[in-house]
């Protein structure tokens, strides 16, 4: 968890640096099926996360954060690989996927930081999305989670 704390509360957060710190090589997959967001697999002593390069840059960030969550919390479940579809569903349980989504949201749009910006007047979805380099949808969901 120490590794994760080093990346707390930065906007936008440096996912590639976090991947390196976790021993995850990030590949942009050119040939993934359209309904695959990304996957993570063991490779030797480390891991490889493949992100669907056909998706938008912001979507790719969400996918990478999600795959890194699998590396952090579910490395014992990765086995031959976890492959996530467009809704971040996979062969592992929905609870596992929810945990990965929650982690991704919390890292991409950290609560402490977004609360501070909100108090300072940044309350609209497009500004939050821009500041944290996430999709409007991701920003909207996070604002709803934090502020109702
Ligand atoms: Zn997943």
Boltz pocket constraint, residues with backbone or C-beta under 6 A from the ligand:
constraints:
  - pocket:
      binder: B
      contacts: [[A, 66], [A, 70], [A, 82], [A, 83], [A, 84], [A, 88], [A, 89], [A, 90], [A, 96], [A, 97], [A, 100]]
      max_distance: 6.0
